[in-house]
Amino acid sequence: MGDPGAAGPDRLTPPLRPGLRPVEERTRVTTAELFFDVVFVFAFIQVTTLMASEASALGVLHGLLVLTMLWWTWSLFAWLGNRVRGSYGLSRLVLLVTTPVMFVLAVNTREAFNDFPGGGHATPVVFVATFFVVRLLYLALRLYASDPLRGRDVAALLAPALLATLLLLFSALLPGSGLDGTTVRYGQVALWVLAIAVEYGAALLLPVPERAVFSAGHWTERHSLIVIVALGEVLVAVGIAGADLPNSRGLIFTSALAVVVAGALEWIYFDISALVGEHALRRAEPRHWVTLARDAYSYLHLPMIAGIILLAAGLKHTPALVTTAPSYRSGAPLDDLGRYTMYGGVALYLLAHAAFQVRLSRLVLPVVWPRLLAAAVLLALLPVTARISASRSVAWLAVVCVVAAVTETVVGRNHRRRLRAAVTAE
């Protein structure tokens, strides 16, 4: 990725170019950026739909691969939005032009690997084409917003995008290559993994110039909002899955529990961690801003988002089971895919959350243990969920999440008080 690299300059304002307005420390997220992020509400729905439509471990893997590339695309624009204000001039125009292209990309997400039966419209190629157009729009604004770059610096921005797009194109063409199904499936996964390695690896290895965090508040707020967008998918997933089913006590009960789970995850993120993020960026030495922002946000937020999406995919399996269940205790259990994605997703979220907070500040080590313990409990409960009803599985998930949130709140009350005072003082 062009911006999330390894080193950055002192906190200054970026160079001012005609039609652009630089981001400053007090800059906040703009409506144009929010409008762009709204597309990801639908994109996340499409990812969970992709997982559910294939109903297999391969389908979950496909969904995670697509999510990883979508996240990278979003991160590019998050870095760019921290350089030039998204509500002004050319940057606003580029965002507004990119948004419908991004929506088309999201529309094609379900068929990023294969056309649905009866489709025949080369949808995987359309997915790659729209992915490339979004990247070109980003690169055009990124290059314009920078000082004149040397050839190797331009190559450092362009090469990962071109190589990743080429790998995805090869993957899109594999189904029509005449190869057997097994070769196509493994080949597509390998090509996607290579494309992801190119994108994420380039951010670590290539010396791209002019990387900087110009507003800690804008940066942390933007990522907080995308977490809310992802948590909203949990509610949407249950709502859509139960939309065509008759209302029952089981469905109402399970739907309420899904909201409780999402609320507990929201509490865990925003009670302390959101404060830690902004405070840590503001207090860090300028030479550490970019690596801190890259590691804690561009990288460690991905498994958090992935965990939430896996939770949503697992919850999609519950409405049909709980609606037909005669009672809370006697219903059918979740299938393996449902329980592993649900419990595994929340465990992944909690582990990534702990890593995120530790990367920001070692001072929080005493208060991350509730997340680690909760993740261990969820993984230990997985064999049990194969023998209990779907409703009880969701109920136990809610209990673990709420207990973790309450425990962390109690344990971290002194840290929270000091952080709030420090952030207010800044």
C-alpha positions in Angstrom: 0.0 0.0 0.0 1.2 3.4 -0.8 0.8 5.1 2.6 1.1 2.7 5.5 4.8 2.3 5.4 7.6 2.3 7.9 8.7 5.8 8.6 7.3 9.3 8.5 8.2 12.9 8.9 7.5 15.3 11.7 3.9 16.2 12.1 3.4 19.0 9.6 0.7 19.8 7.1 1.0 18.1 3.8 1.9 20.1 0.7 -0.9 22.2 -0.6 -1.8 21.7 -4.3 -4.5 23.5 -6.3 -7.9 22.0 -5.6 -6.8 20.4 -2.4 -6.9 21.3 1.3 -4.5 19.7 3.7 -5.5 17.8 6.8 -4.6 19.4 10.1 -4.6 18.0 13.6 -8.1 19.2 14.4 -9.6 17.8 11.1 -12.4 15.3 11.6 -14.0 12.7 9.3 -16.0 14.4 6.5 -19.4 13.5 5.0 -17.8 12.5 1.8 -15.7 9.9 3.6 -18.8 8.7 5.5 -20.6 8.3 2.2 -17.7 6.3 0.9 -17.7 4.1 4.0 -21.5 3.4 3.7 -20.6 1.3 0.6 -18.8 -1.1 3.0 -22.1 -1.8 4.8 -23.2 -3.5 1.6 -19.7 -4.9 0.9 -19.6 -6.7 4.3 -23.1 -8.1 3.6 -21.8 -9.4 0.3 -18.9 -11.1 2.0 -21.1 -12.9 4.5 -23.4 -13.9 1.7 -20.4 -15.3 -0.2 -19.5 -17.4 2.8 -23.1 -18.6 3.3 -23.7 -19.3 -0.4 -20.8 -21.8 -0.7 -21.6 -23.2 2.8 -18.1 -24.8 3.2 -14.7 -24.1 4.6 -13.6 -23.0 1.1 -16.5 -20.5 1.0 -15.3 -19.0 4.4 -11.8 -18.8 3.0 -13.0 -17.1 -0.2 -14.9 -14.6 1.9 -11.9 -13.9 4.1 -9.6 -13.4 1.0 -12.1 -11.0 -0.5 -12.5 -9.1 2.8 -8.7 -8.8 3.0 -8.5 -7.1 -0.4 -11.6 -4.9 0.4 -9.9 -3.8 3.6 -6.8 -2.9 1.8 -8.7 -0.8 -0.6 -10.5 1.0 2.3 -7.2 1.5 4.1 -5.7 3.2 1.1 -8.4 5.8 1.2 -8.1 6.1 5.0 -4.5 7.1 4.6 -5.3 9.4 1.7 -8.1 11.0 3.7 -5.5 11.8 6.4 -3.5 13.7 3.9 -6.1 15.8 2.1 -9.5 16.8 3.3 -12.3 14.7 1.7 -14.8 17.5 1.8 -13.0 19.9 -0.4 -12.4 20.4 -4.1 -10.7 17.6 -6.1 -10.5 15.1 -3.2 -14.2 15.3 -2.7 -14.8 14.8 -6.4 -12.5 11.8 -6.5 -14.3 10.3 -3.5 -17.7 10.8 -5.1 -16.5 9.3 -8.3 -14.9 6.3 -6.5 -18.0 5.5 -4.4 -20.2 4.2 -7.3 -17.3 2.2 -8.6 -16.7 0.8 -5.2 -20.4 -0.1 -5.0 -20.1 -2.0 -8.3 -17.1 -3.8 -6.8 -19.2 -4.8 -3.8 -22.0 -6.0 -6.0 -19.6 -8.4 -7.8 -18.1 -9.6 -4.5 -20.2 -12.8 -4.3 -18.9 -13.9 -7.7 -15.3 -12.9 -7.2 -14.2 -16.5 -7.8 -16.9 -18.0 -10.0 -20.0 -17.0 -11.8 -23.3 -18.2 -10.3 -25.0 -20.9 -12.4 -26.8 -19.2 -15.3 -24.7 -16.0 -15.0 -22.2 -16.3 -17.8 -21.1 -12.7 -17.6 -17.5 -13.2 -16.5 -18.3 -11.6 -13.2 -14.8 -12.4 -11.7 -13.2 -10.4 -14.5 -15.7 -7.5 -13.8 -14.7 -7.7 -10.1 -11.0 -7.4 -11.0 -11.7 -4.5 -13.5 -13.6 -2.5 -10.9 -10.9 -3.2 -8.3 -8.3 -1.8 -10.7 -10.4 1.3 -11.5 -10.7 2.0 -7.7 -7.0 1.7 -7.4 -6.3 4.0 -10.4 -8.5 6.7 -8.8 -6.7 6.4 -5.6 -3.3 6.5 -7.3 -4.3 9.6 -9.4 -5.2 11.6 -6.3 -2.3 10.2 -4.2 0.3 11.3 -6.9 -1.3 14.6 -7.4 -1.4 15.3 -3.6 2.4 14.6 -3.3 5.4 16.6 -4.2 7.0 15.6 -7.6 8.3 12.0 -7.1 11.3 10.3 -8.5 10.8 7.4 -10.9 11.5 4.7 -8.3 9.1 6.3 -5.9 6.3 6.3 -8.4 7.2 2.7 -9.2 6.9 1.9 -5.5 3.3 3.2 -5.6 2.3 1.6 -8.9 4.1 -1.8 -8.9 2.1 -3.5 -6.0 -1.2 -2.4 -7.5 -0.3 -3.6 -11.0 1.1 -6.9 -9.8 -1.8 -7.6 -7.5 -4.3 -6.8 -10.2 -2.5 -9.1 -12.6 -2.6 -12.0 -10.1 -6.3 -11.5 -9.5 -7.0 -11.4 -13.2 -5.2 -14.8 -13.6 -7.5 -16.1 -10.8 -10.6 -14.8 -12.6 -9.6 -16.5 -15.8 -8.8 -19.9 -14.3 -12.4 -21.2 -14.3 -12.5 -20.9 -18.1 -9.1 -22.4 -18.6 -10.2 -26.0 -19.0 -8.3 -27.2 -15.9 -10.0 -29.6 -13.6 -12.0 -28.2 -10.7 -9.5 -29.1 -7.9 -6.7 -27.3 -9.8 -8.8 -24.3 -10.3 -9.9 -24.1 -6.7 -6.4 -24.4 -5.3 -4.9 -22.2 -8.0 -7.4 -19.4 -7.3 -6.7 -19.4 -3.6 -2.9 -19.4 -4.3 -3.2 -16.5 -6.6 -5.3 -14.5 -4.2 -2.8 -15.2 -1.4 0.0 -14.0 -3.6 -1.9 -10.8 -4.4 -2.5 -10.1 -0.8 1.1 -10.8 0.1 2.2 -8.3 -2.6 -0.1 -5.6 -1.2 0.6 -6.1 2.5 4.3 -6.9 2.0 5.0 -3.9 -0.1 3.8 -1.6 2.7 6.5 -3.2 4.9 9.3 -3.4 2.5 9.1 -0.6 -0.1 10.4 2.9 0.8 7.4 4.9 -0.4 7.9 8.7 0.2 5.8 11.2 2.1 4.1 8.8 4.4 2.7 10.5 7.5 -0.2 10.8 9.9 -1.4 14.4 9.9 -4.3 14.0 12.3 -4.4 11.4 15.1 -8.0 12.3 15.8 -9.1 11.9 12.2 -7.2 8.6 11.9 -8.7 7.0 15.0 -12.2 8.3 14.3 -12.2 6.9 10.8 -11.3 3.4 12.0 -13.8 3.6 14.9 -16.5 4.3 12.4 -15.6 1.3 10.2 -15.8 -0.9 13.3 -19.3 0.4 13.8 -20.1 -0.4 10.2 -18.9 -4.0 10.6 -20.8 -4.5 13.9 -23.9 -3.3 12.1 -23.5 -6.3 9.7 -24.0 -8.6 12.7 -27.5 -7.1 13.2 -28.2 -7.1 9.5 -27.1 -10.7 9.1 -29.6 -11.9 11.7 -32.4 -9.7 10.4 -32.0 -10.9 6.8 -31.7 -14.5 7.7 -34.9 -14.3 9.7 -36.8 -12.0 7.4 -38.8 -14.8 5.7 -39.4 -16.8 8.8 -42.4 -16.5 11.1 -41.8 -14.7 14.3 -41.4 -17.0 17.3 -40.1 -16.7 20.8 -36.9 -18.4 19.8 -36.3 -16.0 16.9 -37.0 -13.0 19.0 -34.8 -14.3 21.9 -31.9 -15.1 19.6 -32.1 -11.8 17.7 -31.9 -9.9 21.0 -28.9 -12.0 22.0 -27.2 -11.1 18.8 -27.6 -7.5 19.6 -26.2 -8.1 23.1 -23.1 -9.8 21.6 -22.6 -6.9 19.1 -23.1 -4.4 22.0 -20.5 -6.1 24.2 -17.9 -6.1 21.3 -18.7 -2.4 20.8 -18.2 -1.7 24.5 -14.8 -3.6 24.5 -13.6 -1.5 21.6 -14.8 1.9 22.6 -14.5 1.9 26.4 -10.7 2.0 26.6 -9.1 1.1 23.3 -10.4 4.0 21.2 -9.0 6.3 23.9 -5.7 4.5 24.0 -5.3 4.8 20.2 -5.7 8.5 19.9 -3.7 9.2 23.0 -0.8 6.8 21.9 -0.5 8.4 18.5 -0.5 11.9 20.0 2.1 11.0 22.6 4.4 9.0 20.3 7.6 10.5 18.8 7.0 11.7 15.2 9.3 9.1 13.7 7.0 6.4 15.2 3.6 7.7 14.0 3.4 5.9 10.7 4.6 2.5 11.9 2.3 2.7 14.9 -0.7 3.7 12.7 0.2 1.0 10.2 0.6 -1.8 12.6 -2.2 -1.0 15.1 -4.8 0.1 12.5 -4.1 -0.9 9.0 -2.9 -4.4 10.0 -4.4 -5.3 13.4 -7.9 -3.9 12.6 -8.2 -6.4 9.8 -8.5 -9.5 12.0 -10.9 -7.5 14.2 -13.1 -6.8 11.2 -12.7 -10.4 10.0 -13.8 -11.7 13.4 -16.9 -9.6 13.3 -17.7 -10.8 9.8 -17.2 -14.4 10.8 -19.6 -13.8 13.7 -22.2 -12.4 11.3 -21.7 -15.4 9.0 -22.2 -17.8 11.9 -25.3 -16.0 13.2 -26.9 -16.4 9.7 -27.2 -20.1 10.5 -29.3 -19.6 13.7 -32.8 -18.2 12.7 -34.0 -21.2 10.8 -32.9 -23.5 13.7 -34.4 -21.5 16.5 -37.7 -20.8 14.7 -38.5 -24.5 14.5 -37.1 -25.4 17.9 -39.8 -26.5 20.4 -37.9 -24.9 23.3 -34.8 -23.1 24.2 -33.1 -26.3 25.4 -34.3 -28.8 22.9 -33.6 -27.3 19.5 -31.1 -28.6 17.0 -27.4 -27.6 17.4 -25.6 -25.4 15.0 -23.7 -27.1 12.1 -20.0 -27.1 12.3 -19.6 -24.1 9.9 -22.0 -22.0 12.0 -20.5 -22.7 15.4 -16.9 -22.4 14.3 -17.4 -19.1 12.5 -19.5 -17.7 15.3 -17.3 -18.6 18.3 -14.0 -18.5 16.3 -14.9 -15.1 14.9 -15.4 -13.6 18.4 -12.2 -15.2 19.7 -10.3 -13.8 16.7 -11.8 -10.3 17.4 -10.8 -10.5 21.1 -7.2 -11.7 20.3 -6.7 -9.1 17.7 -8.1 -6.5 20.0 -5.6 -7.4 22.7 -2.7 -7.3 20.2 -4.0 -3.9 18.9 -4.0 -2.4 22.4 -0.6 -3.9 23.4 0.9 -2.5 20.1 -0.3 0.9 21.1 0.9 0.9 24.6 2.6 -1.6 26.9 0.9 0.2 29.9 -2.4 -1.6 29.1 -0.9 -5.1 29.7 -2.6 -5.4 33.1 -6.1 -4.9 31.6 -6.0 -7.1 28.4 -6.2 -10.4 30.2 -10.1 -10.5 30.2 -10.0 -10.6 26.4 -7.5 -13.4 26.3 -9.4 -15.4 28.9 -12.7 -14.9 27.1 -11.1 -16.0 23.8 -9.8 -19.2 25.5 -13.2 -19.9 27.0 -14.9 -19.5 23.6 -12.5 -21.9 22.0 -12.9 -24.4 24.8 -16.7 -24.2 24.5 -16.6 -25.2 20.8 -17.0 -29.0 21.4 -19.9 -28.2 23.8 -21.8 -26.2 21.1 -22.0 -29.4 19.0 -24.3 -30.9 21.6 -26.6 -28.0 22.7 -29.3 -26.1 20.9 -28.5 -23.1 18.6 -30.2 -20.8 21.0 -28.1 -22.0 23.9 -24.9 -21.5 21.8 -25.8 -17.9 21.1 -26.8 -17.4 24.8 -23.4 -18.7 26.0 -21.6 -16.5 23.5 -23.5 -13.5 24.8 -22.7 -14.4 28.4 -19.0 -14.7 27.7 -18.9 -11.4 25.8 -20.8 -9.5 28.5 -18.7 -11.0 31.3 -15.5 -10.0 29.4 -16.7 -6.5 28.9 -17.8 -6.0 32.5 -14.6 -7.5 33.9 -12.5 -5.3 31.7 -14.5 -2.3 32.7 -13.9 -3.0 36.4 -10.3 -3.9 36.0 -9.5 -1.0 33.8 -11.4 1.8 35.6 -8.3 3.6 36.8 -6.7 3.4 33.3 -9.9 4.7 31.8 -10.0 7.7 34.2 -6.4 8.6 33.4 -6.9 8.3 29.7 -10.0 10.4 29.6 -8.2 13.1 31.6 -5.2 13.0 29.3 -7.3 13.1 26.1 -9.4 15.9 27.4 -6.3 17.9 28.3 -4.9 17.4 24.8 
